[in-house]
Every structure is written in C-alpha cells, then in structure tokens.
Amino acid sequence: MEINELQMLWQQQNTHILENTRINKEVLKRILIMNPEKRINREKIKSLINLISPIALVIFIFIPNFHYRDTVIYITGLLMFVTVFFLIYYWQVTYFFLLRKVDFSATIVVIKKQIATMEKYKIKSTKLKYALMPIAILGIFGMLIQKPNFNKESIVLIVLIVAVFTASALVTFKISIKEQFRQLNKEINEVEKIEEE
Amino acid sequence: MTDSKEQFLIILEQNIGIIVKIARAYTKIEQDREDLINDITLELWKSFGRFNGESKISTWIYRVALNVSMNYKRKRTNTALFDSIQEIPKEDLRAWFFSEEDTSASEILYDCIDTLDDLNKAIILLYLDGNTHDEISAITGISKTNVGTKIGRIKEQLRDIITKEQ
C-alpha cells in the first residue's frame, strides 16, 4: 500500500460519514445541540461552586465559631491562617480565569504552549500550597490553643503531623512534580523551536 | 430552535466527517471516541459565537477538533484541567464509528497514523484530508516551509511502517 492509496481510503470515509449524517439527522441534532448545552450549564455551575465554596466555608463555619481573643498567639495564628487562605484562593481564581481564556480555535502551536504553561502554573501553585499548608495548620492550632501546653501526647501528635506532611511533600516534589516539570519544559521548548523554524 | 443553533447544526452536519475522523485517529477505544466527539462539539459550540469568519469554517473546525483531541490524553490524567461528564448514550454515535465499510485497510491506516506523535499526526490528517500547505500552516501555526519539510518526513516514516505491516 502506498501513501496515495492511504489518501484515497481516507477520503472515501467522508462519503460514508456524510451518508450516515443524512440518515441520522435527528439523532445528530440531539448530540450536537442538546448535550453540549447541558454540559456548558453544568460546567458553569461547577466552576461557580468551586469559586464560592471557600468563601461560603468562611462565612458559614469559620465566622459563626469565631471567638476573638486578644492574645499574641491567637492573633499570630489568625494572621497565618488568613494569609495562606487568601493566597490559595487567589491562585485558584487566577487559574480559573486562565482556564476560561483558552480559546481552542487558536492555532495548534499556540494552544500546545498555552496548555503546557497553564499546567506549569497549576503545578507551581500546588507546590506553594504544600509549602504554605503547615503555616495554615499552625495558625489553626494557634487559634484553638488557649495556652501552649507541651506534654508527651501533644508532642507526639505534632511530630506525627510533621512526619506525614514531610513524607507526602517529598514524594510529590521529588518524584511526581519534578518529572512533570521536566516533561512540560521539554514540550514548551519543542513548541518554541517549531515557532522559530 | 434558535437561528444560531440551526446555523451551528448546518455547519456541523457539513463538517461532521472532520470531527469523526480526527476523534477516531486520536482515540483507541469506542468510549473515548464518543467522549472526545462530545468534547469537540462542546468547544465548537463555546467558540461559535466568537467565530467571525476571518478564517474558513473548516479551518476553525480543524483547529478546535485537533486542539481538543491533542489535549484529550492530558485530560484523562488531569481531570482538573478538563472536566468531563459522560452523557451521550453509546448507540447514538455507534453508527458513525462502526460500519460495514470499515475494512482491515482502514484499520491499517489508523494504526499507521497512530505511530506518529501528536503534532505529526495532526499534520498528516490535514494532508490526507486534502488541505494545502497554506491551510495546514494556518491551522497548525507552523510555517509553510516547515509544513512541507514535516510532510516529507512523515511520508517517509509512514512508508517504512506500511512496508513493515505488509
């Protein structure tokens, strides 16, 4: 079989597909119009929930249980938690808007680069979230604990939390994220090379 | 049905071949194909309002279909990026994928194309569909000269694969 035979075979399929389209026009209508519409609505609702839920969490859970105490440890804890919360929320919103900006009708090279860059952003923010999470957890502890009480049980609990967190962060950063970053950078370099050629 | 929906449907009816063939080339199993066609249609519908006729309709459809298909694998492993909801009953689309006219030759064709990387696959699909170098360049964003070079290389690669298959 030669390339031109492949081409002929490829183009013959068009006739068959168009014939099927003519026969199944009603089914096609449903597939092409009704389902995408439903999916768009669901996507909108889902992204809205994702954006609103952290704020709702603060309004309905955090604020009603908020008992302000004028102590250094409480204020420090509150500041630590709020800073991390808003930073993470800001990254989430930024990512959401970046995602909305993707226009699949752009050229393949542009989209390839855009998607790889967005994934890099997502990985970077995940990395930062991991790094900041202990600060938020410490902040919560600071707000919950009235007076620091270091006994055997509390020290074991803290050591366990730190150990689990460190192990999880090590696995994520050293193995998974490093490899993903390498792949994404390779992809971006390849696209840039194609653009220059 | 509103005018824009009617218009969208007419355009899709005329170009459904592009979507089905691309979906078939970028997926291996039936369920993924259906899911991918769903995704392509969804993205086409989303960008339909922005389509201002600057490019040919087929160029717009090729771009969207290829971009969605090339990122489909990514979506399978990264649901946060492209979330999907499976909705279409299988039997609706089966007619477009499986037909009595599906021959072992077309299977060979898809197997050969499948050995190429995503970008080369896109280029050869466009070439097989009879697009000119100019059109391929407009769809992919690769320079016209580079398109020519790439097609030459892909043809050689395909020739080797076909020889091995026979």
Interface residues (C-beta under 8 A of the other chain):
Chain A: M1 E2 I3 L6 Q7 L9 W10 Q11 Q12 Q13 N14 H16 I17 L18 N20 T21 I23 N24 K25 V27 L28 K29 R30 I31 L32 I33 N35 P36 E37 K38 R39 I40 R42 E43 K46 L99 D103 F104 S105 A106 T107 I108 V109 V110 I111 K112 I115 M118 E119 K122 I194 E195 E197
Chain B: M1 K5 F8 L9 L12 E13 I16 G17 V20 K21 I37 N38 T41 L42 E43 W45 K46 S47 R50 F51 W60 R63 V64 L66 N67 V68 M70 N71 R74 N78 A80 L81 D83 I85 E87 I88 D92 L93 A95 W96 S99 E101 A105 S106 I108 L109 C112 L119 A122 Y127 L128 D129 G130 A138 I139 T140 G141 I142 S143 T145 N146 K155 L158 R159 I162 Q166
